């Protein structure tokens, strides 16, 4: 099965099932007997597999699972089917094969309109590609060249008209937006080589809105990002160690998110999962840096100090020795240093009350704290606020239930210096031997690390 554009994130069943609905999918697929399909969905980190089933001898494909309404994908060797599930018992039928046959959803279901748009675009795209391939084999003086070129232009015009009509007239419809998100403008016949690639990448996201909450974190969303990376020849750039162009490609993706926090979070998690630090350290840290610039609070320090801390922060990885620092102004009289923390696993969060990103992260950590604290996790939250009273008010108002401390020397203090802090929030997970287990960059990564450690 082709999974080039998928990042498969395997989640533990306990996390997946809690607080979700019992859902049922039944698809009548008489022309796909014995074909196997994955049921996929997206989350904060990429696309994950819910289950795998085969079409029965009776032509029925059935799934039962606990989950939520939203966008799903059936992926098989013979094709894929995207659909918006909005009923506990969801049904549809397919005559023929995915991508070619006729899909039927219940009456008034907007999936019917969605797949109508997809089928119309499919016919246009296949015709345009076929004619472009034929023309590329001809000399401009050949008798067929002009005829085929005119056909190509007419089809391109038809596609642009459809794109414009949907964009201007049906943009409030999720069916239109999700169909548009999958479209790419095919370059003109005369554009070849580098010019072809540049045009293709330049217009790749013309009808794709990173900030669309229906589109975000769906298989379509992540597939599109994967296709852009392929169009940018990222794998070849990695082999050639051309990190200048890699940085440009990653920077373009983050810029296209329009500074919207959720879309940047999904993009960062996807890239860090697809290109893990152990295998792709430079690309991983390019992603981290791009994410932190827009999703963390930066502080004013001399250029030399900032550069030194950025470089040193990249040295903080698995099995790094955590310095046994004093916990200044600790609210727990028994815990006065990091080594005083008696837990199987410790999460250190260095934050600031004036940093909105810090407060959002701590709010999310507070939600998982009771469950994981029972399993052996302790949280140590060290603030870099200069105003002690302000920090105490923030902690009291939010009722942070863990070990709280404050280094009022801020970025010039021992905590910031020893941990090479140049932005907040910053997280580390370490064991009783004060050795780091992981350095999560996002809340999603933190959840994954905790699930893995306490499984």
C-alpha positions in Angstrom: 0.0 0.0 0.0 1.3 3.5 -0.9 1.7 5.5 2.3 4.2 8.0 1.0 2.2 10.9 2.2 1.0 9.5 5.5 2.5 9.9 8.9 1.1 7.0 10.9 0.8 7.8 14.5 -0.1 4.8 16.6 -2.2 5.7 19.6 -2.9 3.6 22.6 -6.5 2.4 22.8 -7.1 3.8 26.2 -6.4 7.3 25.0 -8.5 6.8 21.8 -11.6 5.4 23.5 -12.0 7.7 26.6 -15.1 9.9 26.4 -15.9 9.2 22.8 -18.9 7.8 21.0 -19.5 4.3 19.6 -19.5 4.7 15.9 -20.4 2.3 13.1 -19.5 2.5 9.4 -21.1 0.2 6.8 -20.2 0.5 3.1 -21.8 -1.5 0.3 -18.9 -2.2 -2.1 -19.8 -5.1 -4.3 -17.0 -4.5 -6.8 -14.3 -4.5 -4.1 -14.7 -8.0 -2.6 -11.8 -9.1 -0.4 -10.0 -5.8 -0.8 -8.5 -4.5 2.4 -8.9 -1.0 3.7 -7.5 1.1 6.5 -9.8 3.5 8.4 -7.8 6.6 9.0 -8.3 9.9 10.9 -6.0 12.9 11.6 -5.1 14.4 14.9 -2.5 16.9 16.2 0.4 14.9 15.1 -0.6 13.4 11.7 -2.7 10.6 10.4 -3.3 7.5 12.5 -4.9 4.1 11.8 -8.1 3.3 13.6 -8.6 -0.2 12.2 -8.1 -2.5 9.2 -10.9 -4.5 7.6 -11.6 -6.3 4.3 -14.7 -6.2 2.1 -16.7 -9.4 2.7 -17.7 -11.9 0.1 -21.1 -10.2 0.3 -19.5 -6.9 -0.7 -19.8 -5.2 2.7 -17.1 -3.3 4.5 -17.8 -2.7 8.2 -16.0 -0.8 11.0 -17.0 -0.3 14.6 -15.0 2.0 16.9 -15.1 4.7 19.5 -14.4 8.2 18.2 -15.8 11.5 17.2 -17.6 13.0 14.2 -15.3 14.5 11.6 -13.3 13.7 8.5 -12.2 10.2 7.9 -10.5 8.3 5.0 -10.7 4.7 3.8 -7.3 3.8 2.2 -6.7 0.7 0.2 -4.4 -0.5 -2.6 -7.1 0.2 -5.1 -7.8 3.8 -3.9 -9.1 6.0 -1.2 -12.4 7.5 -0.1 -12.6 10.7 2.0 -15.9 11.4 3.8 -17.3 13.6 6.6 -18.9 11.4 9.2 -21.7 13.0 11.1 -23.9 10.1 12.3 -23.2 7.3 14.8 -24.4 4.7 12.2 -22.9 5.9 8.9 -23.6 4.2 5.6 -22.8 4.7 1.9 -22.4 2.6 -1.2 -19.9 2.4 -4.0 -20.5 0.9 -7.5 -17.1 0.3 -9.0 -13.7 1.1 -7.6 -12.6 4.1 -5.4 -11.9 7.2 -7.6 -13.7 5.8 -10.6 -17.0 4.3 -9.4 -20.2 6.0 -8.2 -20.5 6.9 -4.6 -23.9 7.3 -2.9 -24.4 8.7 0.5 -27.8 9.2 2.3 -30.1 11.8 0.8 -29.3 15.4 1.8 -25.8 14.3 2.9 -23.2 16.9 1.8 -20.8 14.1 1.0 -22.7 13.6 -2.2 -21.9 17.2 -3.3 -18.3 16.8 -2.1 -17.7 13.8 -4.3 -19.5 15.4 -7.2 -17.0 18.2 -7.1 -14.1 15.7 -6.8 -15.3 13.7 -9.8 -15.6 16.8 -11.9 -12.1 17.9 -11.0 -10.9 14.4 -11.6 -12.1 14.3 -15.2 -10.6 17.7 -15.9 -7.3 16.9 -14.2 -6.8 13.6 -16.0 -7.7 15.2 -19.4 -5.3 18.1 -18.8 -2.4 15.8 -17.8 -3.0 13.4 -20.7 -2.9 16.2 -23.3 0.1 17.8 -21.7 1.9 14.5 -21.9 1.0 14.1 -25.5 2.0 17.6 -26.4 5.4 17.3 -24.7 6.3 14.5 -27.2 5.6 16.7 -30.2 7.5 19.3 -32.0 5.9 22.7 -32.3 5.9 22.3 -36.1 3.8 19.1 -35.9 0.3 19.4 -37.2 -1.2 18.1 -33.9 0.7 20.4 -31.7 -1.5 23.5 -32.2 -4.7 21.4 -32.0 -3.7 19.8 -28.7 -2.4 23.0 -27.3 -5.8 24.7 -27.9 -7.5 21.7 -26.2 -5.1 22.1 -23.3 -5.9 25.8 -23.0 -9.7 25.2 -23.1 -9.5 22.6 -20.4 -7.3 24.8 -18.2 -9.8 27.6 -18.7 -12.7 25.3 -17.7 -10.9 24.2 -14.6 -10.0 27.8 -13.6 -13.7 28.8 -14.1 -14.8 25.9 -11.8 -12.2 26.8 -9.2 -13.3 30.5 -9.3 -17.0 29.7 -9.1 -16.5 27.4 -6.1 -14.2 29.8 -4.4 -16.4 32.8 -4.8 -19.9 31.2 -4.7 -19.7 28.1 -2.5 -16.9 28.9 -0.1 -19.3 28.6 2.9 -19.8 24.9 2.0 -17.3 22.5 3.5 -17.8 20.2 0.5 -16.5 23.0 -1.8 -13.6 23.9 0.5 -12.4 20.3 0.9 -12.6 19.7 -2.8 -10.8 22.9 -3.6 -8.1 22.1 -1.0 -7.0 19.1 -3.1 -6.6 21.0 -6.4 -3.4 22.2 -7.9 -2.9 24.3 -11.0 -1.1 22.4 -13.7 1.6 24.5 -15.4 1.4 25.7 -19.0 2.8 23.5 -21.7 5.7 25.9 -22.4 6.9 25.7 -18.8 9.5 22.9 -18.3 12.1 21.9 -15.8 12.9 24.5 -13.2 10.2 26.9 -14.5 7.6 24.1 -14.2 8.7 23.3 -10.6 8.6 26.9 -9.6 5.1 27.6 -11.0 3.8 24.3 -9.5 5.1 25.2 -6.0 4.1 28.8 -6.2 0.5 28.0 -6.8 0.4 24.8 -4.8 -1.7 26.3 -1.9 -3.8 28.7 -4.0 -7.1 27.0 -2.9 -5.9 25.5 0.4 -6.6 27.3 3.6 -4.4 26.2 6.5 -6.7 28.1 8.9 -9.9 26.2 7.8 -11.0 24.4 11.0 -12.8 21.8 8.9 -9.7 21.0 6.9 -7.1 21.2 9.8 -5.6 17.9 11.0 -7.5 15.8 8.5 -5.9 13.2 6.2 -6.4 15.7 3.3 -4.5 18.3 5.3 -1.5 16.2 6.0 -1.5 14.6 2.5 -1.3 18.1 0.9 1.7 19.0 3.1 3.4 15.7 2.2 2.8 16.4 -1.5 4.3 19.9 -1.1 7.4 18.4 0.5 7.6 15.9 -2.4 7.2 18.8 -4.9 10.0 20.6 -3.1 12.2 17.5 -3.6 12.9 17.4 0.2 14.2 13.8 0.2 16.8 14.7 -2.5 17.7 17.9 -0.7 18.3 15.8 2.5 20.6 13.4 0.6 22.5 16.4 -0.8 22.5 18.1 2.6 21.2 21.2 1.0 19.9 22.8 4.2 19.5 26.2 2.7 16.8 25.1 0.4 15.3 22.8 3.1 15.0 25.8 5.4 13.3 27.8 2.6 10.8 25.0 2.1 10.0 24.6 5.8 9.8 28.4 6.2 7.3 28.6 3.3 5.1 26.1 5.0 5.1 28.0 8.3 4.5 31.3 6.5 1.5 29.8 4.7 -0.2 29.0 8.0 -0.9 32.7 8.3 0.4 32.7 11.9 -2.7 30.7 13.1 -1.6 28.8 16.3 -3.5 25.5 15.6 -2.3 25.2 12.0 1.3 25.8 13.1 0.9 23.3 15.9 -0.4 20.6 13.5 2.4 21.4 11.0 5.2 21.3 13.6 4.0 18.0 15.0 3.6 16.5 11.6 7.1 17.5 10.5 8.7 16.4 13.8 7.0 13.0 13.6 7.9 12.5 9.9 11.5 13.7 10.4 12.5 12.6 14.0 15.5 14.2 15.7 17.4 10.9 15.9 17.4 10.5 12.1 17.2 14.1 10.9 18.6 16.4 13.6 19.1 19.5 11.4 15.7 19.3 9.8 14.1 18.6 13.2 15.7 21.7 14.8 14.8 23.8 11.8 11.2 22.8 12.5 11.5 23.5 16.2 13.1 26.9 15.6 10.4 27.9 13.1 7.7 26.8 15.5 9.2 28.6 18.5 9.6 31.9 16.7 5.8 32.1 16.3 4.5 30.0 19.2 6.8 31.0 22.1 7.7 34.2 23.9 11.1 35.6 22.9 13.0 37.9 25.2 15.5 40.7 24.6 19.1 39.5 25.1 22.3 40.4 23.4 22.7 38.7 20.0 25.7 36.8 21.2 23.9 35.5 24.3 20.9 34.5 22.2 23.1 32.7 19.7 25.0 30.8 22.4 21.8 29.7 24.1 20.2 28.6 20.8 23.3 26.5 20.1 23.5 25.0 23.6 19.8 24.3 23.7 20.3 21.9 20.7 22.7 19.9 22.9 19.9 19.2 25.4 18.5 15.8 24.3 17.9 12.3 25.6 20.3 11.3 28.4 21.4 14.9 29.1 22.4 15.5 32.7 19.9 17.9 34.3 21.6 20.3 36.7 20.5 20.0 40.3 19.4 23.6 40.8 17.9 25.3 43.8 14.2 25.9 43.3 14.0 29.5 44.3 10.9 30.7 46.1 9.5 27.1 46.1 5.9 27.0 47.4 6.6 23.5 48.7 8.7 23.7 51.9 10.0 20.2 51.5 11.2 20.6 47.9 14.0 23.1 47.7 16.0 21.7 44.8 15.4 19.5 41.7 16.9 16.5 43.4 14.4 16.8 46.2 11.6 15.8 43.8 10.7 12.2 44.6 8.9 10.8 41.5 9.3 8.1 38.8 9.3 10.8 36.1 9.5 14.6 36.4 8.3 17.1 33.9 10.1 20.4 34.1 8.4 23.4 32.7 10.2 26.8 32.5 7.6 29.5 31.9 6.5 33.0 32.5 3.2 34.5 33.7 3.5 37.2 31.1 3.7 34.7 28.3 0.3 33.6 26.9 1.8 30.5 25.3 3.1 29.4 28.7 -0.3 29.8 30.4 -2.1 27.9 27.6 0.4 25.0 27.9 0.1 24.9 31.7 -3.7 24.8 31.4 -3.4 21.8 29.2 -0.9 20.1 31.5 -3.2 20.7 34.4 -5.9 18.6 32.6 -3.6 15.5 32.4 -1.8 16.0 35.7 -4.2 14.0 38.0 -4.1 10.9 35.8 -0.3 10.8 35.3 0.5 12.0 38.8 -1.1 8.8 40.1 1.1 6.8 37.8 4.3 8.5 39.1 4.6 11.9 37.3 5.5 15.1 39.1 5.6 18.5 37.5 8.0 21.2 38.5 7.1 24.6 37.0 9.7 27.3 37.3 8.7 30.8 36.4 11.1 33.4 35.2 8.9 36.3 36.3 10.7 39.2 38.0 7.7 40.2 40.0 7.2 37.7 42.8 3.7 38.9 43.8 2.5 38.7 40.2 3.8 35.1 39.9 2.1 34.2 43.2 -1.2 35.6 41.9 -1.0 33.7 38.7 -0.3 30.4 40.5 -3.1 31.0 43.0 -5.7 32.1 40.4 -5.0 29.0 38.2 -4.6 26.6 41.1 -1.5 24.9 39.7 -1.4 21.7 41.7 2.3 20.8 41.3 5.6 22.1 42.6 5.9 25.8 41.8 9.0 27.9 42.0 10.2 31.2 40.7 13.6 32.5 39.7 13.1 36.2 39.8 16.4 36.9 38.1 14.6 35.9 34.9 16.7 35.3 31.8 19.8 36.4 33.6 19.3 33.9 36.5 20.7 30.5 37.2 17.7 28.6 35.8 17.7 30.3 32.4 21.4 30.1 32.1 21.8 26.4 33.1 18.9 25.4 30.8 19.9 27.7 27.9 16.5 29.4 27.9 15.8 32.0 25.2 12.1 31.4 24.8 9.2 30.2 27.1 7.7 27.8 27.6 10.3 25.1 27.6 9.8 21.4 28.7 12.0 18.5 29.7 11.2 15.1 31.0 13.8 13.4 33.3 14.1 10.4 35.6 15.3 10.1 39.2 18.9 10.0 38.1 18.4 13.5 36.6 18.8 12.2 33.1 16.5 13.5 30.4 14.0 11.0 28.9 12.8 13.5 26.3 12.5 17.1 25.3 9.0 17.7 24.1 8.5 20.7 21.9 4.6 20.7 21.9 1.8 19.4 24.1 1.1 16.6 21.6 4.7 15.4 21.9 4.4 15.5 25.7 1.3 13.4 25.6 3.0 10.9 23.3 6.0 10.6 25.6 3.9 10.1 28.7 1.8 7.4 27.1 4.9 5.6 25.9 6.6 5.9 29.3 3.6 4.8 31.4 2.1 2.2 29.0 
